[in-house]
C-alpha cells in the first residue's frame, strides 16, 4: 500500500521485494513482520525494508539479527530498558536515557 492506501504490489518473494525496494521506500509494522517471519527468505526480505514501525523488543532483536546474518553492520538506538537485547546484538548499540535527577535543579 502507498501513503494513499493504494495497493502497489503483493509478494512474498525476496527478489520481488528487492526490486520494489529500488523504486519505493518500504515500511512494515510489527504485525506484518509476524506474518512474514516464517518465510524461508526472511533475512533477504528484511534487508530490503527501509522502515520498521510498531515493533516489539523481541522483533527488534530479530530484525538486528537478520541484518547481521546478511552481513550488514547494524546500529540500534533504544531506551536501554526493553531494547537491551537488540542493543547488545547490534554492532553499535546506543542507549538513550533521558532521566533527570528529580532532586537537582537545572542551573
C-alpha positions, -999 to +999 in steps of 0.1 A: +000+000+000+012+035-006+006+066+015-029+069-001-038+033+007-034+023-029-022-012-035+012-011-051+022-047-051+018-080-032+046-106-030+064-130-007+094-134-030+126-118-017+137-110-053+105-091-060+107-073-026+143-062-036+130-048-069+102-030-052+127-015-027+147+000-055+117+021-067+098+025-034+105+032+002+093+000+020+078+002+055+063-027+076+050-028+111+052-055+137+020-072+127+033-077+091+067-088+104+049-115+124+032-127+092+063-128+071+087-141+098+082-177+088+091-171+052+123-190+043+138-159+027+130-136+057+166-123+061+167-113+024+133-096+027+143-077+059+174-063+042+152-046+016+129-029+041+136+007+048+114+014+079+102-008+107+075+006+129+055-005+159+078-034+167+082-052+200+116-056+217+117-092+205+110-082+169+138-055+171+162-082+183+151-104+154+155-076+128+190-068+140+199-105+140+187-109+104+205-079+092+237-091+109+231-125+092+230-108+058+264-092+065+252-057+074+268-036+101+240-026+124+233+002+148+204+002+173+192+032+193+168+025+221+159+035+256+181+008+271+153-008+291+133-032+269+156-028+239+186-043+257+186-075+236+188-057+203+212-031+217+236-059+226+232-078+194+239-047+172+274-039+162+268-005+177+242-001+205+232+034+216+211+036+248+194+069+251+185+078+287+166+109+293+163+109+331+169+140+352+177+136+389+144+149+404+163+163+434+186+186+413+177+219+398+190+230+365+212+260+367 
